[in-house]
Amino acid sequence: METILIKTDPSSPGEAEISRAADIIRNGGLVIFPTETVYGIGGDATDPESAKKIYAAKGRPSDNPLIIHIASPEEAEGYAVTCPLYYRLARAFMPGPITVILEKKDIIPFEVTGGLATVAVRCPSHPVANMLIRLSGVPVAAPSANVSGRPSATDAATALSDFDGKVDCLIDGGDAEFGLESTIVKITGDDSLLLLRPGAVTADALRCVCSDVKISDTVERAVGEGERPVCPGMKYRHYAPAKPLALVGGTKKERLEFFLRAAENENCVFICYDEQAPFLPRERTISLGSEKDLLSQGHLLFSALRHADVLPGERIYANLPPRKGLGLALRNRLIRAAAHTVVNAKEKLK
């Protein structure tokens, strides 16, 4: 098929042009569109055939649930069983980069939820995404717009490189703001949450709304073959470059010393920080910004992982992010991308 390209002002999208994309979704087609987190590949969340098209286009396993996107938090009533804690989260963080897992209603087919009785619900704040959902008149099932397992797309050109000719339409609305997918939480009680995927809404921010916030061990642990993923990004290798990636842990000094030794002895690429970059081979180095600037790191991470594949080198080394704040989201994405390959710099330097 020929993919229709629509370019629009991300802050003030034209209703006529977005209506064209909304018609495609209503008629069972697929549309790639920007959100504040990453680009998504969307279809009608009430149509099982649209869900099947999404899985086929991405090459995504069908037991990996999709997130449904709504135009306002109240619209969740039509598709899921809500509760007071959902609305407390909505008042604090919606529209925005948070997804809440709720019990689904029958209107959402099991093809969308990976066979689960729950559905992941999100209300994006990006003007293009919000307008597209509103004009479509249906919830939009939309995983990230990347071939399954590859780094997520944070700009239209990257999404097009993966899906040109595989989807009906792509809306170019500029670069995604955050660059990491939404935070995913599951409501486990009247005042308790389980954090399943960290994102821009951090655990500390969630604790301002809910007193009991637990972090699932699957944020860092590999999900076993016999376990069923309850949200996207849990079971399979995700966000991964084509080259093998290893994460390097240790003190600042130990990590830099490890990188310097690797630069001398290995044919490798470095995804590093501004503070490390001057000491490493320029032609094999990508910086994510300052070590202290976690927002910059999140914004640049997926493009850096893709860029690393085109630089000369057989493998990639990157820093293991901290667990605190937004660092947990970066750590989660990189651990998945590295297939849990972590190097202890101190041990390797002995």
N, C-alpha and C positions, 0 to 999 in steps of 0.2 A: 504494500500500500504506500501511497504518498503521504508523508506526514505534513500537515498544515502547520505553518509557523505563524504565530501571532506575537508581535512585540508590543508591549504596553508600558505605560508609566507605572512603576510599582507602588507609588504613593497615591496615585489618582487614576486607576484603570478606567478605560472607556467601557461603558455598559454594553454598547453595541458589539464590540469585539469579543467581550467575555461571554455574551449571550450565544455567540456562535459556538464557543467551546462547550457551554452548558447544554446546548442542543445535542451535541455529540454524546455527552454523558447520558442524557435522557434516552437516547436511541441505542444504548448498549455499547458505545465506543469508549476508547481510552484517551485520556488527556493528561499530559505532563504539565504540572503547574508549580509555581514557587510557593513556599511557606516561609515563615520566619526561621525555621530550623534547617531544613534541606528541601530540595525539590521532591515532589511526589508524583507517582503514576496512578491516576485515579479513574474509577469507574463507579457505576451505580451500586451502592452497598446493599440494595434490596434485591438485586438481580444476580442469581447464582452464576449465570453465564458470563457476566462481566467479571466476577471474581476469577473464574477459570481463565479468562483472557489475561488478567493481571499476572496470575501464576505462570502462565505459558510465556508471556513476554519477558518476564524476569528470569525464567528458569528456576523459579522458587518452589521448594517443597510445599505440598499442599497442607501439611500439618503445621505450618508456620503462620500464625494468625495475622490478619490484616487489621489495621486501625480504621475506624469509621470517623469521618470528619463532618462536623455540623456547624451551622452558621451562628448559632447562639447556644449557650449552655442549656437553656430550657428545652431545646429540641431533643435532648436526650430522652425526655419522657416518652417519645414515640417509639423508641428503639431499645430502651433498657430500663431496668428497675432502679430508680434513683433512691436517695436517702438524704437525711440532713447533712451528713459529712460531705457528700458529693457537692451540695450547694455551698458549703463553707469553702471547699476547694475552688469552686467556680467563682465565688465572689473575690477570692484572693488572687487567682492566677489565670482566669479565663476572661476573654480570649487570650491565649498564650501557649507557651511550650510545655504543656502538661497533658498527659493521657491518663484516664481513669478506667480501670477495669470494673465492669458491672455485670450483673446477670442480664442476659440478652432477652428480648422479646421475639416472638415467632417471626416477625417481619424481617428480621436479619437472618439470612440463610446460614446453615452450617458451613457452606463453602467459604464464607467470609471469615468465620471464626476458627477455621482449622478443626472443625468438629467439636469445639468446646461449647458449653452452655453459657459462657461469658463472652462479652464483647468489649473491646477497647475503644473508648470514646474520647475524641479530642475536638476542641474548638480553636482553630488557628486564628492568629491576630493579623496575619498578612492581608492587606487589602485585596489583593488579587485572589488569594485562596478563599477568603470570606465571601467575596462577590460571586465567585464561581459556584460555590456551594449553594448560596441563596438563590441564584438564578436557575440552578439545576432543579431545585425543588425536591431533591432527594439527598440522603446522606451519601458522602463520597468515600468509598473504600480506597485507601491510598497508602501503600508502602513507599519507601524511598525509591527514587527513580535511578536505579542502578541495576545492572545485571547482578543476580543473586550472588552474594559473597564478596563483591567488589566494593571499594569505597563509595560512599553515598555521593550523589551529585549536589553541589552547592551553587551551581550556575547552569544556565540553559545550554551552553555549548557542550559541557560535559554530559549532561543528560541526553542531548541529541546524539552524541558520539556512541552512546550505548543503545539508543532506541530509534534512530532514523529508519523509517520504513516499517517499524514494528508497532507504532501507535498512530492514532488518527490525528492527533493535534499536540502541539507543544506551545505553551505560553511562556515567552521570555519576559520575566519581570525582574531582571537584575540578579545580583548575588543575594544568597540567603544571609540573614543577619547573624544568627548564632553559629551555624555550621555543624551543629550536632543535633541528632534527633531528640524528640521530646522526652522529658521525664515520664516514666510509666509507674503508676502506683495501683495497688489493689486494696480496696477497702476490706478490712478484716474484722471490724467491730464498730461500735458506735463512735469510738474515739481512737481508732487504731488503723494504721496503714502499713503495708509492706511495700518497700521501694524495690521494684524489679529492674528498672533501667534508669540510671541517673542521667540527668540532663541539666538544662539551664536553671530549672527549679530545683535547688539543692535540698539535701536532707534537713539542713538547718532552717531553710525557708519553710519547709513543710511542717517543722516542729513549732513554728509560730501559729499554725492553724490547728494542728492535731498533736496531742500530748504524747502519743505513743507511735513512733515511727521506727520500724525495724528495717534494716537493710538486708535483703536476701543474699544468701551466700553465693547464689548464681550470678551476682554482679561480677564476681571474679572467677568463680569455679566453672569448669566445663560441665555442661549438662550431659548426662549419660545417655546412651542409646535408648535405654528403656524408659527415660523420662520424657514426658510430653511438655513442650514449650507452652507456657500460658501467655506469653507476649512475644512480639518480634525480637529477634536478636539474641535469643537465649541458647538455642541448641546447636546451630551451625556456625562454621567459620564465617565471620562477617568482616566487612570493611577492609578486606585484605588486598594488598598489592599482589602483583604476579610474582615478584621476587620474595624469597623467604625473609621474614622480619623477626628480629630479636630485640627485646627491651632490656635496657641496662639499668640495674639498680645499684644504689650505693650513695656515698656522699658526693658533693659537687666535685671535689678533687679526684676521687676515685673514678667517677664516670668520665671526666675529661682525660685522665691518664689512660683509661681503657680505650677511648676513642682515638687518642694519639697513637697508641700501639697498633690498633686495628688499621689506622691509616697507613702505617709503615709496612704492615705485614699481610694485609688482606685487600682484595679487590672489592670494596664495599662502598655503600652510600650512607650518608649520615643525615638523619632528621634531628636537628638539634635546636639549641636556643641561641639568641644573639650573643650571649656571653661566651659561648663555646665556638661560634662560627669562625672568628678570626684565626684560630689555631688549626683549622682543618682545611683540607684541599677544597678550594672554592668550587671547582668543577664537579665535585661529588657531594656537595653540602647544601641542604635546604634548612632554613631557619623558620621556626614557628613564632618568632618574636622573643621578648624577654622571658626568662624563667618565671618571673613574678606575674606576668600578664597572661592569666589563664583564659581570659576572653579572646585574646588574639590567637592563642593556641587552638582553641575550639573552632574559631572561624577558619583557620588555615589548615587544620589537620587533614581533612579528606583530600583536598587538592594537593597537599604535600605527599601523601601516600601514592597518589596517581603520578605525580611528577617524578617521584623516586624511581618509578619503573622505566623512565626514558633516559635516566642518567647512567653513565658507565659504571658498572659494578654488578657483582653477582648476588649480593645480599644487602640488607638494610639494617642499620642499627638506629635505635631511638631511645630517648630517656624514658624510664618508668615513672609516670606521674605520681604525685602524692595522692593519698586517699581523702584529703580534706577539701571541702567545698566543691567547686567545679572540677577540681583535680580528679575526683572519683569518676566523673563522666569521661574524662580523657583517658583515665586508666582503664575503664571498662572497654572503650572502643579499641584501644591499642592492644589490650590483652587478647581480645577476640581476633583482631587483625593478625597478631603474632602467633595465633593458635597456642597461646599460653607458654610461649618460649621466652623465659626470663633469665638473664645472665646476672650473676652476682659479681660486680666489678672487682671487689676486693679479693674474692676467691680466684678469679682469673688472672689477677695481677701477681699472685704469689709465684 
